[in-house]
Amino acid sequence: MACHEIAALRLGMMRILGVQDPALIEHELAELGEAGEKPGPLKMLSQANDLRTLGYAFELARTDLEDRLSQMKSDDPERAYVQTLAVLNKKIESDLSNLYHYTSQFFEDLEQVHDHMHVIYPAD
Protein backbone atom coordinates (compact mmCIF):
# COMPACT_ATOMS: atom_id res chain seq x y z
CA MET A 1 0.00 0.00 0.00
CA ALA A 2 1.42 3.37 -0.98
CA CYS A 3 0.78 6.82 0.43
CA HIS A 4 0.28 8.40 -2.98
CA GLU A 5 -0.96 11.74 -1.65
CA ILE A 6 2.11 12.22 0.53
CA ALA A 7 4.54 11.17 -2.20
CA ALA A 8 2.88 13.55 -4.69
CA LEU A 9 2.93 16.34 -2.11
CA ARG A 10 6.63 15.79 -1.45
CA LEU A 11 7.35 15.93 -5.18
CA GLY A 12 5.43 19.18 -5.51
CA MET A 13 7.20 20.65 -2.50
CA MET A 14 10.56 19.65 -3.93
CA ARG A 15 9.71 21.64 -7.08
CA ILE A 16 8.68 24.69 -5.05
CA LEU A 17 11.67 24.50 -2.71
CA GLY A 18 14.14 23.83 -5.50
CA VAL A 19 15.23 20.46 -4.11
CA GLN A 20 17.27 18.75 -6.81
CA ASP A 21 18.22 15.49 -5.13
CA PRO A 22 17.81 12.80 -7.84
CA ALA A 23 17.72 9.93 -5.32
CA LEU A 24 15.00 11.61 -3.27
CA ILE A 25 12.98 12.44 -6.36
CA GLU A 26 13.28 8.88 -7.66
CA HIS A 27 12.23 7.51 -4.28
CA GLU A 28 9.01 9.57 -4.30
CA LEU A 29 8.33 8.77 -7.96
CA ALA A 30 8.67 5.06 -7.15
CA GLU A 31 6.28 5.48 -4.20
CA LEU A 32 3.79 7.28 -6.43
CA GLY A 33 4.15 4.81 -9.30
CA GLU A 34 1.68 4.92 -12.17
CA ALA A 35 -0.78 6.96 -10.08
CA GLY A 36 1.34 10.05 -10.74
CA GLU A 37 1.16 9.63 -14.49
CA LYS A 38 -2.64 9.64 -14.78
CA PRO A 39 -4.40 13.00 -15.23
CA GLY A 40 -5.87 14.13 -11.93
CA PRO A 41 -5.06 15.54 -8.51
CA LEU A 42 -1.97 13.41 -7.82
CA LYS A 43 -0.30 14.44 -11.06
CA MET A 44 -1.28 18.08 -10.48
CA LEU A 45 0.06 17.87 -6.93
CA SER A 46 3.38 16.32 -7.94
CA GLN A 47 3.89 18.99 -10.60
CA ALA A 48 2.78 22.05 -8.60
CA ASN A 49 4.95 25.13 -9.00
CA ASP A 50 3.36 27.30 -6.32
CA LEU A 51 1.76 27.00 -2.88
CA ARG A 52 -1.74 27.86 -4.06
CA THR A 53 -1.73 25.04 -6.64
CA LEU A 54 -0.14 22.69 -4.12
CA GLY A 55 -2.91 23.34 -1.58
CA TYR A 56 -5.69 23.07 -4.16
CA ALA A 57 -4.34 19.83 -5.65
CA PHE A 58 -3.84 18.32 -2.20
CA GLU A 59 -7.43 19.15 -1.29
CA LEU A 60 -8.62 17.38 -4.45
CA ALA A 61 -6.41 14.36 -3.72
CA ARG A 62 -7.65 14.21 -0.13
CA THR A 63 -11.26 14.37 -1.33
CA ASP A 64 -10.61 11.48 -3.74
CA LEU A 65 -9.12 9.48 -0.85
CA GLU A 66 -12.17 10.18 1.32
CA ASP A 67 -14.46 9.13 -1.53
CA ARG A 68 -12.49 5.90 -1.84
CA LEU A 69 -12.86 5.33 1.89
CA SER A 70 -16.62 5.93 1.79
CA GLN A 71 -16.99 3.23 -0.87
CA MET A 72 -14.99 0.61 1.04
CA LYS A 73 -16.79 -2.18 2.85
CA SER A 74 -16.39 -2.26 6.61
CA ASP A 75 -14.60 -5.62 6.45
CA ASP A 76 -12.12 -4.54 3.75
CA PRO A 77 -8.64 -5.42 5.06
CA GLU A 78 -7.26 -2.09 3.77
CA ARG A 79 -9.97 0.03 5.43
CA ALA A 80 -8.07 0.80 8.66
CA TYR A 81 -5.03 1.87 6.65
CA VAL A 82 -7.09 4.14 4.38
CA GLN A 83 -8.92 5.61 7.41
CA THR A 84 -5.61 6.44 9.05
CA LEU A 85 -4.30 7.92 5.81
CA ALA A 86 -7.44 10.06 5.48
CA VAL A 87 -6.95 11.48 8.99
CA LEU A 88 -3.28 12.13 8.32
CA ASN A 89 -4.13 13.84 5.03
CA LYS A 90 -6.67 16.10 6.77
CA LYS A 91 -3.92 17.20 9.17
CA ILE A 92 -1.51 17.80 6.29
CA GLU A 93 -4.15 19.87 4.51
CA SER A 94 -4.43 22.06 7.60
CA ASP A 95 -0.64 22.42 7.75
CA LEU A 96 -0.56 23.43 4.07
CA SER A 97 -3.21 26.05 4.71
CA ASN A 98 -1.15 27.43 7.60
CA LEU A 99 2.00 27.41 5.47
CA TYR A 100 0.22 29.40 2.77
CA HIS A 101 -1.18 31.83 5.37
CA TYR A 102 2.19 32.43 7.06
CA THR A 103 4.03 32.78 3.76
CA SER A 104 1.41 35.26 2.52
CA GLN A 105 1.66 37.18 5.78
CA PHE A 106 5.45 37.32 5.44
CA PHE A 107 5.00 38.70 1.93
CA GLU A 108 2.64 41.41 3.22
CA ASP A 109 4.98 42.21 6.12
CA LEU A 110 7.78 42.87 3.66
CA GLU A 111 5.72 45.72 2.20
CA GLN A 112 5.24 47.21 5.67
CA VAL A 113 8.96 47.00 6.39
CA HIS A 114 9.66 48.62 3.03
CA ASP A 115 7.21 51.44 3.82
CA HIS A 116 8.85 52.00 7.22
CA MET A 117 12.25 52.27 5.56
CA HIS A 118 10.88 55.07 3.40
CA VAL A 119 9.52 56.84 6.48
CA ILE A 120 13.02 56.79 7.96
CA TYR A 121 14.80 57.38 4.66
CA PRO A 122 12.41 59.12 2.25
CA ALA A 123 12.88 58.28 -1.42
CA ASP A 124 14.04 61.20 -3.52
QUIGIGI-V174659 format. One record per residue. RES is the residue in one letter. SS is DSSP state (helix for helix, strand for strand, loop for the rest). PSI is psi in radians with two decimals (none if undefined). D_LAST is the distance of its C-alpha to the last C-alpha in Angstrom with 2 decimals. Layout:
BEGIN
RES&SS&PSI&D_LAST / RES&SS&PSI&D_LAST
END
This chain:
BEGIN
M&loop&2.31&62.89 / A&loop&2.59&59.24 / C&loop&1.29&56.11 / H&helix&-0.73&54.56 / E&helix&-0.72&51.72 / I&helix&-0.72&50.57 / A&helix&-0.76&50.94 / A&helix&-0.70&48.96 / L&helix&-0.77&46.23 / R&helix&-0.68&46.06 / L&helix&-0.78&45.79 / G&helix&-0.73&42.94 / M&helix&-0.63&41.13 / M&helix&-0.70&41.69 / R&helix&-0.82&39.95 / I&helix&-0.71&36.93 / L&helix&-0.19&36.78 / G&loop&0.38&37.42 / V&loop&2.19&40.76 / Q&loop&0.83&42.70 / D&loop&1.79&45.93 / P&helix&-0.68&48.73 / A&helix&-0.72&51.43 / L&helix&-0.73&49.60 / I&helix&-0.80&48.85 / E&helix&-0.65&52.49 / H&helix&-0.83&53.72 / E&helix&-0.65&51.88 / L&helix&-0.69&52.92 / A&helix&-0.70&56.51 / E&helix&-0.72&56.26 / L&helix&-0.66&54.96 / G&helix&-2.58&57.54 / E&helix&-0.37&58.27 / A&helix&-0.50&56.61 / G&helix&-0.15&53.20 / E&loop&-0.33&54.27 / K&loop&2.47&55.34 / P&loop&2.42&52.92 / G&loop&-2.99&51.79 / P&helix&-0.67&49.74 / L&helix&-0.73&50.59 / K&helix&-0.78&49.49 / M&helix&-0.73&46.28 / L&helix&-0.80&45.66 / S&helix&-0.35&46.34 / Q&loop&0.22&43.99 / A&loop&2.47&41.05 / N&loop&0.01&37.60 / D&loop&2.85&35.65 / L&helix&-0.62&36.34 / R&helix&-0.82&36.89 / T&helix&-0.70&39.57 / L&helix&-0.85&41.04 / G&helix&-0.75&41.53 / Y&helix&-0.82&42.93 / A&helix&-0.64&45.32 / F&helix&-0.68&46.47 / E&helix&-0.75&47.26 / L&helix&-0.75&49.34 / A&helix&-0.71&51.11 / R&helix&-0.71&51.86 / T&helix&-0.74&53.27 / D&helix&-0.72&55.49 / L&helix&-0.75&56.73 / E&helix&-0.63&57.56 / D&helix&-0.75&59.39 / R&helix&-0.76&61.36 / L&helix&-0.73&62.24 / S&helix&-0.38&63.42 / Q&helix&-0.12&65.80 / M&loop&2.53&67.34 / K&loop&2.65&70.77 / S&loop&-0.43&71.10 / D&loop&0.15&73.38 / D&loop&2.22&71.13 / P&loop&-0.34&70.90 / E&loop&-0.08&67.17 / R&helix&-0.80&66.32 / A&helix&-0.72&65.46 / Y&helix&-0.83&63.14 / V&helix&-0.63&61.36 / Q&helix&-0.81&61.13 / T&helix&-0.75&59.52 / L&helix&-0.68&57.12 / A&helix&-0.73&56.19 / V&helix&-0.79&55.40 / L&helix&-0.73&53.36 / N&helix&-0.60&51.44 / K&helix&-0.71&50.69 / K&helix&-0.75&49.19 / I&helix&-0.69&47.13 / E&helix&-0.71&45.86 / S&helix&-0.74&44.68 / D&helix&-0.70&42.97 / L&helix&-0.71&41.20 / S&helix&-0.76&40.01 / N&helix&-0.72&38.66 / L&helix&-0.79&36.98 / Y&helix&-0.78&35.23 / H&helix&-0.87&34.25 / Y&helix&-0.65&32.86 / T&helix&-0.73&31.00 / S&helix&-0.71&29.48 / Q&helix&-0.72&28.57 / F&helix&-0.76&26.91 / F&helix&-0.82&24.85 / E&helix&-0.69&23.81 / D&helix&-0.58&23.15 / L&helix&-0.65&20.65 / E&helix&-0.72&18.48 / Q&helix&-0.78&18.91 / V&helix&-0.76&18.04 / H&helix&-0.78&14.84 / D&helix&-0.73&13.99 / H&helix&-0.65&15.06 / M&helix&-0.68&12.86 / H&helix&-0.40&9.76 / V&helix&-0.76&11.80 / I&helix&-0.75&12.34 / Y&loop&1.47&9.05 / P&loop&2.46&6.35 / A&loop&2.48&3.78 / D&loop&none&0.00
END
